[in-house]
Amino acid sequence: MPKPTVLVTGAGGQLGSVLVSALAKKHGPENICATDVREIHLPLVRTGILDVTDKDAVSTYIKDNGINRIYHLAAILSARGESNPILTWNINTGGWLNILEASRELKVERLFFPSTIGVFGPTTPKKNTPQDTILQPTTVYGISKQIGENWGLYYFNRYGLDVRSLRYPGLISYDTPPGGGTTDYAIDIFHKAVKGESFTCFLREDTELPMMYMDDAVRATLELMEADKEKLSVRTSYNLSAMSFSPRDLFDAIKNRIPEFSITYEPDFRQSIADSWVNSVNDSRAREDWAWKPEYGMEELVNIMLDNL
């Protein structure tokens, strides 16, 4: 089979740059087009500026570059989104609709849409959250992702567009800085620790949230996109799980490596966002449908982050 020509939107973000590198290794850098709303510099692959809220620009880019597979990552994240809800809605929802419509018109083979634990809300079961459950998000980010999941399902059912999606937990990586998410304390804490600085956490010490090392997230994404279409039973978005921990848990694990490290807790507006989310998720459907299994737990995560930073 010929290798696909892949478009990654939002490629300059926390997940995008890492995913682009993995896609370049898999499909060849000459087959990867990485775009963002501003100029980005990623080695070997084709890069460009693309505003996903401009439908004509999206269609032209897909057509001119012969795109037949899309990873649509362009979005504003949870905490940053609350400072400008309308812009967040326009980018997260309007941009996704533009991608879907252009893909329908130009017969794109396969699309990936990143969803999030942010689609869950205070009425969702907190522990071992099932795949099919109550979705009443409290942030514009979560609302936009919940709507995005359903738009993907609609385009699959109505037009046969092969849309695939994952509900990412908090993603942690040493390659990129925090990107404006509520779980990003779990990245910043490592940067402070290796610099010998005290860390001020914007969440309570007992706030347990689902988390994942970036390599697992990228691998899950690639595995889902390569999975047999007939085996996929979820066309909204798959639950995805690796580990759950609180700021106190993470601090204690880091302190085992850096005994002089210290922390204070000063919860801000992000605490209410975290409180509306779940503590752990059940990803059995992903494990059953395409043999998903995480490789990294908390101990591996801490060692990798500290060793590489």
C-alpha positions as CSV (number, residue, x, y, z in Angstrom):
1,M,0.0,0.0,0.0
2,P,1.3,3.5,-0.8
3,K,2.1,5.6,2.3
4,P,-0.5,8.2,3.2
5,T,0.1,11.9,2.8
6,V,-0.6,13.2,6.3
7,L,-1.7,16.6,7.6
8,V,-1.2,17.5,11.3
9,T,-2.9,20.8,12.3
10,G,-1.8,22.5,15.5
11,A,1.5,20.8,15.0
12,G,3.3,23.4,17.2
13,G,1.5,22.3,20.3
14,Q,2.3,20.0,23.2
15,L,1.3,16.8,21.4
16,G,1.8,18.0,17.8
17,S,5.6,18.3,17.7
18,V,6.0,14.8,19.2
19,L,3.4,13.2,17.0
20,V,4.9,14.8,13.9
21,S,8.2,13.2,14.7
22,A,6.6,9.8,15.2
23,L,4.6,10.1,11.9
24,A,7.7,11.1,10.0
25,K,9.5,7.9,11.2
26,K,6.5,5.8,10.3
27,H,5.5,7.3,6.9
28,G,8.6,9.2,5.9
29,P,9.1,12.9,6.5
30,E,8.3,13.8,2.9
31,N,4.8,12.6,3.4
32,I,4.1,14.8,6.5
33,C,2.6,18.3,6.4
34,A,2.8,20.1,9.7
35,T,0.8,23.3,10.1
36,D,-0.1,25.8,12.8
37,V,-1.7,29.2,12.9
38,R,1.8,30.7,13.2
39,E,5.2,29.7,11.7
40,I,6.7,26.6,13.2
41,H,10.1,24.9,12.7
42,L,10.1,21.2,12.7
43,P,12.9,19.2,11.0
44,L,12.6,17.5,7.7
45,V,8.8,17.6,7.3
46,R,6.8,20.1,5.2
47,T,5.6,23.0,7.4
48,G,3.1,25.8,6.7
49,I,0.7,28.3,8.2
50,L,-2.9,27.2,8.3
51,D,-5.8,28.9,10.1
52,V,-8.4,26.1,10.6
53,T,-11.2,28.6,11.1
54,D,-10.8,29.6,7.4
55,K,-12.7,26.9,5.5
56,D,-11.4,27.9,2.1
57,A,-7.8,27.8,3.3
58,V,-8.4,24.4,4.8
59,S,-9.9,23.0,1.6
60,T,-7.2,24.5,-0.6
61,Y,-4.4,23.1,1.6
62,I,-5.8,19.6,1.6
63,K,-6.4,19.7,-2.1
64,D,-3.0,21.2,-3.1
65,N,-1.0,18.8,-0.9
66,G,-2.9,15.7,-1.8
67,I,-3.8,15.0,1.9
68,N,-5.6,11.7,2.6
69,R,-5.1,11.4,6.3
70,I,-5.5,14.2,9.0
71,Y,-4.6,14.5,12.6
72,H,-6.5,17.6,13.7
73,L,-4.8,18.9,16.9
74,A,-5.5,22.6,16.6
75,A,-7.3,23.7,19.7
76,I,-7.2,25.9,22.8
77,L,-6.9,23.9,26.1
78,S,-9.0,24.0,29.2
79,A,-7.5,26.7,31.5
80,R,-6.5,29.0,28.7
81,G,-9.9,28.5,27.1
82,E,-11.8,29.9,30.0
83,S,-10.1,33.3,29.5
84,N,-11.7,33.6,26.0
85,P,-14.6,31.2,25.6
86,I,-15.8,32.5,22.2
87,L,-12.4,32.2,20.6
88,T,-12.0,28.8,22.1
89,W,-15.4,27.7,20.7
90,N,-14.6,29.1,17.2
91,I,-11.3,27.4,17.0
92,N,-12.2,24.1,18.7
93,T,-15.6,23.6,17.1
94,G,-15.6,25.7,14.0
95,G,-12.2,24.6,13.0
96,W,-13.1,20.9,13.4
97,L,-16.3,21.4,11.3
98,N,-14.1,23.0,8.6
99,I,-11.8,20.0,8.6
100,L,-14.8,17.6,8.5
101,E,-16.5,19.3,5.6
102,A,-13.3,19.7,3.6
103,S,-12.5,16.0,4.2
104,R,-16.0,15.0,3.1
105,E,-15.8,17.0,0.0
106,L,-12.3,15.9,-0.9
107,K,-12.7,12.3,0.2
108,V,-10.0,12.2,2.9
109,E,-9.4,8.6,3.9
110,R,-9.1,8.9,7.7
111,L,-9.2,11.5,10.4
112,F,-8.1,11.7,14.0
113,F,-9.7,14.0,16.6
114,P,-8.2,14.4,20.0
115,S,-10.8,14.5,22.8
116,T,-10.1,14.7,26.5
117,I,-11.2,13.8,30.1
118,G,-12.5,17.3,30.0
119,V,-15.7,16.0,28.4
120,F,-16.6,14.5,31.8
121,G,-18.3,16.6,34.4
122,P,-19.4,16.7,38.0
123,T,-22.3,14.2,37.3
124,T,-20.0,11.7,35.7
125,P,-19.0,8.7,37.9
126,K,-15.5,9.6,39.4
127,K,-13.9,6.2,39.7
128,N,-13.3,3.8,36.9
129,T,-15.4,6.0,34.6
130,P,-17.0,3.8,31.9
131,Q,-16.9,4.4,28.2
132,D,-20.5,5.2,27.9
133,T,-21.5,7.6,30.7
134,I,-22.9,11.0,31.5
135,L,-21.1,13.9,29.7
136,Q,-21.9,17.3,31.2
137,P,-18.6,19.3,31.0
138,T,-18.3,22.6,32.8
139,T,-15.6,24.3,30.6
140,V,-15.9,25.6,27.0
141,Y,-12.9,23.3,26.2
142,G,-14.9,20.2,27.5
143,I,-18.1,21.4,25.8
144,S,-16.3,21.9,22.4
145,K,-14.7,18.4,22.7
146,Q,-17.9,16.7,23.6
147,I,-19.6,18.4,20.6
148,G,-16.6,17.5,18.5
149,E,-16.9,13.8,19.4
150,N,-20.6,13.9,18.3
151,W,-19.8,15.7,15.0
152,G,-17.3,12.9,14.3
153,L,-19.9,10.3,14.9
154,Y,-22.4,12.2,12.7
155,Y,-20.0,12.4,9.8
156,F,-19.2,8.7,10.2
157,N,-22.8,7.7,10.2
158,R,-24.1,10.2,7.6
159,Y,-21.2,10.3,5.1
160,G,-19.0,7.2,6.0
161,L,-16.1,9.5,7.0
162,D,-13.6,7.3,9.0
163,V,-13.2,9.5,12.1
164,R,-11.3,8.1,15.1
165,S,-10.7,9.7,18.5
166,L,-9.2,9.3,21.9
167,R,-10.1,10.9,25.2
168,Y,-6.6,11.8,26.4
169,P,-5.8,12.1,30.1
170,G,-3.3,14.7,31.2
171,L,-0.2,14.3,28.9
172,I,3.3,14.7,30.3
173,S,6.5,15.2,28.3
174,Y,9.9,16.7,28.7
175,D,10.0,17.7,25.0
176,T,7.5,20.6,25.2
177,P,6.6,23.1,27.9
178,P,3.1,23.3,29.6
179,G,0.4,24.3,27.1
180,G,-2.4,25.9,29.2
181,G,-4.1,22.8,30.5
182,T,-5.4,22.1,34.0
183,T,-3.2,19.0,34.2
184,D,0.0,20.9,33.2
185,Y,1.1,21.3,36.8
186,A,2.5,17.8,36.3
187,I,4.9,19.1,33.7
188,D,5.9,22.3,35.4
189,I,6.7,20.6,38.7
190,F,9.5,18.6,37.0
191,H,11.0,21.8,35.5
192,K,11.1,23.4,39.0
193,A,12.5,20.3,40.6
194,V,15.5,20.0,38.3
195,K,16.2,23.8,38.7
196,G,16.4,23.4,42.4
197,E,13.3,25.7,42.9
198,S,10.3,25.3,45.1
199,F,7.0,24.6,43.3
200,T,3.7,26.3,43.9
201,C,0.9,24.1,42.8
202,F,-2.4,25.6,41.5
203,L,-4.4,22.4,42.6
204,R,-5.0,21.0,46.1
205,E,-2.6,18.3,47.1
206,D,-5.3,15.5,47.0
207,T,-6.6,16.3,43.5
208,E,-6.3,12.9,41.8
209,L,-6.5,13.0,37.9
210,P,-5.8,10.6,35.1
211,M,-2.4,11.1,33.5
212,M,-0.2,9.6,30.8
213,Y,3.4,9.8,29.5
214,M,3.5,11.3,26.1
215,D,5.1,8.3,24.4
216,D,2.1,6.1,25.4
217,A,-0.3,8.8,24.0
218,V,1.5,8.9,20.7
219,R,1.7,5.1,20.4
220,A,-2.0,4.9,21.3
221,T,-2.8,7.4,18.6
222,L,-0.8,5.6,15.9
223,E,-2.3,2.2,16.9
224,L,-5.8,3.5,16.7
225,M,-5.2,5.0,13.3
226,E,-3.8,1.7,12.0
227,A,-6.5,-0.5,13.6
228,D,-8.9,-2.5,11.5
229,K,-11.9,-0.3,10.8
230,E,-14.3,-3.2,11.3
231,K,-13.0,-3.8,14.8
232,L,-13.7,-0.3,16.1
233,S,-16.9,-0.2,18.2
234,V,-16.6,3.4,19.4
235,R,-17.1,6.3,17.0
236,T,-17.3,9.1,19.5
237,S,-14.0,8.8,21.4
238,Y,-12.3,6.0,23.2
239,N,-11.5,6.2,26.9
240,L,-7.7,5.9,27.4
241,S,-5.9,5.2,30.7
242,A,-2.4,4.7,32.1
243,M,-2.2,6.1,35.7
244,S,-3.8,8.4,38.1
245,F,-2.2,10.5,40.8
246,S,-2.5,13.6,42.9
247,P,0.0,16.5,43.2
248,R,1.0,15.1,46.6
249,D,1.7,11.7,45.1
250,L,3.8,13.2,42.4
251,F,5.7,15.5,44.8
252,D,6.5,12.5,47.1
253,A,7.8,10.5,44.1
254,I,10.1,13.4,42.9
255,K,11.3,14.1,46.5
256,N,12.5,10.5,46.7
257,R,15.0,11.5,43.9
258,I,15.5,15.1,45.0
259,P,15.2,15.2,48.8
260,E,15.5,19.0,49.1
261,F,12.6,19.7,46.8
262,S,9.7,21.6,48.4
263,I,6.1,22.4,47.4
264,T,3.3,24.8,48.5
265,Y,-0.4,24.6,47.4
266,E,-2.3,27.7,46.2
267,P,-5.4,26.5,44.4
268,D,-6.8,28.9,41.8
269,F,-9.6,28.9,39.3
270,R,-8.2,25.7,37.8
271,Q,-9.2,23.8,41.0
272,S,-12.9,24.0,40.1
273,I,-12.1,22.6,36.6
274,A,-10.1,19.7,38.1
275,D,-12.9,19.0,40.6
276,S,-15.4,18.6,37.7
277,W,-13.3,15.9,36.2
278,V,-12.9,12.2,37.0
279,N,-10.2,10.4,39.1
280,S,-9.7,7.3,36.9
281,V,-11.2,5.9,33.7
282,N,-12.1,2.5,32.4
283,D,-10.5,1.9,28.9
284,S,-11.5,-1.7,28.5
285,R,-13.1,-1.0,25.1
286,A,-9.8,0.2,23.7
287,R,-8.1,-2.8,25.1
288,E,-10.7,-5.1,23.6
289,D,-11.0,-3.4,20.2
290,W,-7.4,-2.7,19.3
291,A,-5.3,-4.3,22.0
292,W,-4.4,-1.0,23.8
293,K,-2.0,-1.4,26.8
294,P,0.1,1.4,28.4
295,E,3.8,0.9,28.9
296,Y,4.6,3.6,31.4
297,G,3.5,3.9,35.1
298,M,4.3,6.6,37.6
299,E,7.7,5.4,38.6
300,E,8.9,5.2,35.0
301,L,7.4,8.6,34.3
302,V,9.2,10.3,37.2
303,N,12.6,8.7,36.2
304,I,12.2,9.6,32.6
305,M,11.3,13.2,33.2
306,L,14.0,13.9,35.8
307,D,16.7,12.1,33.7
308,N,15.9,14.0,30.5
309,L,15.3,17.4,32.0
